[in-house]
Amino acid sequence: MGFFGYIVLMVVGMIISGAAAFWVRSSYKKYSKQMSASGLTGAQTARMILDRNNLSNVRVEPVAGQLTDHYDPRSKTVRLSEGNFGQNSIAAVSVAAHEVGHAIQDATGYVPMKLRSGLFPVVNFAGQLWFPLFFLAFIMGIGTATGQFFVQLAAIAFLGILAFHVVTLPVEINASTRAYGLLTRYGILSHNEAGGTKRVLTAAAFTYIAAALTALLTLLYLFFLSQSE
C-alpha cells in the first residue's frame, strides 16, 4: 500500500467530490434560470423568514463569489452570494432559506450545530497535524515500531476530522428540511416550485456526504496501515 495506496485514495476522493460538485452546479444552474412566482429575491426571502421567526437581530448581507452563501453564528449574519442576494430565482430563494435554517438552528440551540461549533478548533488542529504525522511514519518506516506509532497518532488526529464531517450531515440536512417547509408554509414557493428546492438542496447535501465518505475512507486506510507489519 504505502503512498501508492494514499494516491489511489486521493483519486477516489477527487472523483467522488467532483461528481458531487458537478451535481450541485448543474442543479443550481438549472433552477437559477427559473424565476419564482412570488418575485421575492434571496435577500427578501431571508429577511421575511427571519422576521417571522423573531430573528430581526440577524442581518442579511451580500458576499462576493458564487455559492459562497453561509451563516455566521458569531456575527449573527446570513451572507448570500451576490447572485442569490439579488435574484428571485428558485435556486436563490432555496439557498437563502437554507442559510436562514442555520440561523434558526443557532437561535433554538440545535444540538448538532453546537457540537459542530465545538469541533471547529479540534478539526483545525487535527487538519494541520495528521498529514505531517502520516509523512513521518513513512520516513521512519511503516514496518517499524516508531513508524506504527506515528501512523496511529495520525489516525487519532484524523478521527477528529471525520467526527466533524459526521456531525455536519444532520446540521445541513436539517437546514434543508427547514428550508423546504418554510418556503411552502409562507407561500414563497408553490409546492411545484419547491420541487426545485428539493433538487438543489439534495445536490448540496451530497457534497457533505461525499466529504464524509472520503474522510471515512482515509481513516480506514490509516487504520489498515497501523495494523500492518
C-alpha positions as CSV (number, residue, x, y, z in Angstrom):
1,M,0.0,0.0,0.0
2,G,2.2,2.9,1.3
3,F,2.0,6.2,-0.6
4,F,0.6,4.5,-3.7
5,G,-2.4,3.5,-1.6
6,Y,-2.8,7.1,-0.5
7,I,-2.6,8.3,-4.0
8,V,-5.3,5.9,-5.1
9,L,-7.4,7.1,-2.2
10,M,-6.9,10.7,-3.2
11,V,-8.0,9.9,-6.8
12,V,-11.2,8.1,-5.5
13,G,-11.9,11.1,-3.2
14,M,-11.4,13.5,-6.1
15,I,-13.9,11.5,-8.3
16,I,-16.5,11.5,-5.5
17,S,-16.0,15.2,-4.7
18,G,-16.0,16.1,-8.4
19,A,-19.3,14.2,-9.0
20,A,-20.9,16.0,-6.1
21,A,-19.7,19.4,-7.3
22,F,-20.9,18.8,-10.8
23,W,-24.4,17.8,-9.5
24,V,-24.6,20.9,-7.3
25,R,-23.6,23.3,-10.1
26,S,-25.8,21.7,-12.7
27,S,-28.8,21.8,-10.4
28,Y,-28.1,25.3,-9.3
29,K,-27.6,26.5,-12.9
30,K,-31.0,24.9,-14.0
31,Y,-33.0,26.5,-11.2
32,S,-31.2,29.8,-11.2
33,K,-32.9,30.3,-14.6
34,Q,-36.4,29.6,-13.3
35,M,-37.9,32.7,-11.5
36,S,-40.2,32.2,-8.6
37,A,-43.8,33.3,-8.9
38,S,-43.6,35.3,-5.7
39,G,-41.0,37.6,-7.1
40,L,-39.1,37.7,-3.9
41,T,-35.3,37.8,-4.1
42,G,-33.0,35.7,-1.9
43,A,-32.4,38.7,0.4
44,Q,-36.1,39.4,0.7
45,T,-36.8,35.8,1.3
46,A,-34.2,35.6,4.1
47,R,-35.5,38.8,5.7
48,M,-39.1,37.6,5.6
49,I,-38.4,34.2,7.2
50,L,-36.1,35.7,9.8
51,D,-38.6,38.4,10.9
52,R,-41.4,35.8,11.1
53,N,-39.3,33.7,13.4
54,N,-38.4,36.7,15.7
55,L,-34.9,36.9,14.4
56,S,-34.8,40.6,13.4
57,N,-31.4,40.8,15.1
58,V,-29.9,38.6,12.3
59,R,-28.5,40.6,9.4
60,V,-28.7,39.7,5.7
61,E,-25.7,40.7,3.7
62,P,-24.2,40.0,0.2
63,V,-20.9,38.3,-0.1
64,A,-18.7,38.1,-3.2
65,G,-18.4,34.9,-5.3
66,Q,-20.8,32.1,-6.4
67,L,-22.2,29.6,-4.0
68,T,-20.3,31.3,-1.1
69,D,-23.6,31.6,0.9
70,H,-23.2,30.9,4.6
71,Y,-24.5,31.8,8.1
72,D,-22.0,33.3,10.5
73,P,-23.1,32.4,14.1
74,R,-20.5,34.8,15.6
75,S,-21.9,37.9,14.0
76,K,-25.4,36.6,13.6
77,T,-25.3,37.3,9.8
78,V,-26.8,35.4,6.8
79,R,-24.4,36.1,3.9
80,L,-25.7,35.4,0.4
81,S,-23.6,35.3,-2.7
82,E,-24.3,38.3,-4.9
83,G,-26.4,36.4,-7.4
84,N,-28.6,34.8,-4.8
85,F,-28.9,38.1,-2.8
86,G,-30.5,40.0,-5.7
87,Q,-32.2,37.3,-7.8
88,N,-35.7,35.9,-7.4
89,S,-34.9,32.5,-8.9
90,I,-36.0,29.2,-7.3
91,A,-32.3,28.5,-6.6
92,A,-31.7,31.8,-5.0
93,V,-34.7,31.6,-2.6
94,S,-33.9,28.0,-1.8
95,V,-30.3,28.7,-0.8
96,A,-31.4,31.8,1.2
97,A,-34.0,29.7,3.1
98,H,-31.3,27.0,3.8
99,E,-28.9,29.6,5.3
100,V,-31.8,31.0,7.4
101,G,-32.4,27.4,8.5
102,H,-28.9,27.6,10.1
103,A,-29.8,30.9,11.8
104,I,-32.9,29.2,13.3
105,Q,-30.8,26.3,14.4
106,D,-28.5,28.7,16.2
107,A,-31.3,30.6,17.9
108,T,-33.0,27.4,19.1
109,G,-29.8,25.7,20.3
110,Y,-29.9,22.9,17.8
111,V,-27.5,20.3,19.4
112,P,-25.7,19.0,16.3
113,M,-24.9,22.6,15.4
114,K,-23.5,23.3,18.9
115,L,-21.4,20.1,18.5
116,R,-20.1,21.2,15.1
117,S,-19.1,24.6,16.5
118,G,-17.3,23.0,19.4
119,L,-15.4,20.8,17.0
120,F,-14.1,23.7,14.9
121,P,-10.9,24.2,16.9
122,V,-10.4,20.4,17.1
123,V,-10.7,19.9,13.4
124,N,-8.4,22.9,12.6
125,F,-5.7,21.5,14.8
126,A,-6.2,17.9,13.5
127,G,-6.2,19.1,9.9
128,Q,-2.7,20.6,10.4
129,L,-1.4,17.7,12.4
130,W,-2.4,14.4,10.8
131,F,-0.5,14.6,7.5
132,P,2.9,15.5,9.0
133,L,2.5,12.6,11.3
134,F,1.5,10.4,8.4
135,F,4.6,11.6,6.5
136,L,6.9,11.0,9.4
137,A,5.6,7.4,9.6
138,F,6.9,6.7,6.1
139,I,10.2,8.3,6.9
140,M,10.6,6.2,10.0
141,G,9.3,3.1,8.2
142,I,5.8,1.8,8.4
143,G,7.1,-1.7,9.5
144,T,9.0,-0.2,12.5
145,A,7.6,0.4,15.9
146,T,8.2,4.2,15.5
147,G,6.5,4.3,12.1
148,Q,3.5,2.4,13.5
149,F,3.4,4.9,16.4
150,F,3.2,7.9,14.1
151,V,0.5,6.2,11.9
152,Q,-1.6,5.6,15.0
153,L,-1.2,9.2,16.0
154,A,-2.2,10.3,12.5
155,A,-5.3,8.1,12.7
156,I,-6.3,9.6,16.1
157,A,-5.9,13.1,14.8
158,F,-7.9,12.3,11.6
159,L,-10.7,10.9,13.8
160,G,-11.4,14.5,14.8
161,I,-11.8,15.4,11.1
162,L,-14.2,12.5,10.5
163,A,-16.2,13.4,13.6
164,F,-16.7,17.0,12.2
165,H,-17.9,15.7,8.9
166,V,-20.3,13.2,10.5
167,V,-21.8,15.9,12.8
168,T,-22.1,18.3,9.8
169,L,-24.5,15.9,8.0
170,P,-27.5,16.3,10.3
171,V,-26.9,20.1,10.5
172,E,-27.1,20.5,6.8
173,I,-29.9,18.0,6.2
174,N,-32.0,19.7,8.9
175,A,-31.4,23.2,7.5
176,S,-32.6,21.9,4.1
177,T,-35.7,20.3,5.6
178,R,-36.5,23.5,7.4
179,A,-36.0,25.5,4.2
180,Y,-38.5,23.4,2.2
181,G,-41.1,23.7,5.0
182,L,-40.6,27.4,5.4
183,L,-40.8,28.2,1.7
184,T,-44.0,26.4,1.2
185,R,-45.6,27.4,4.6
186,Y,-45.0,31.1,3.9
187,G,-46.1,30.8,0.3
188,I,-42.8,32.0,-1.1
189,L,-42.8,29.0,-3.4
190,S,-45.6,26.8,-4.6
191,H,-45.3,23.0,-4.0
192,N,-44.4,22.6,-7.6
193,E,-41.7,25.2,-7.4
194,A,-40.4,23.7,-4.2
195,G,-39.7,20.6,-6.1
196,G,-36.7,22.6,-7.5
197,T,-35.7,23.4,-3.9
198,K,-35.5,19.7,-3.1
199,R,-33.3,19.0,-6.1
200,V,-30.9,22.0,-5.4
201,L,-30.6,21.2,-1.7
202,T,-30.3,17.5,-2.1
203,A,-27.4,18.0,-4.5
204,A,-25.8,20.3,-2.0
205,A,-26.3,17.7,0.8
206,F,-24.5,15.2,-1.3
207,T,-21.3,17.3,-1.2
208,Y,-21.3,16.8,2.6
209,I,-22.0,13.1,2.2
210,A,-19.1,12.8,-0.3
211,A,-16.8,14.7,2.1
212,A,-17.8,12.4,5.0
213,L,-17.3,9.3,2.8
214,T,-13.8,10.4,1.7
215,A,-12.9,11.1,5.3
216,L,-14.1,7.7,6.3
217,L,-12.0,6.0,3.6
218,T,-8.9,8.0,4.7
219,L,-9.4,6.9,8.3
220,L,-9.9,3.2,7.3
221,Y,-6.7,3.5,5.2
222,L,-4.8,4.9,8.2
223,F,-6.2,2.1,10.4
224,F,-5.1,-0.5,7.9
225,L,-1.6,0.9,7.9
226,S,-1.5,1.0,11.6
227,Q,-2.2,-2.8,11.7
228,S,0.4,-3.7,9.0
229,E,3.8,-5.0,9.9
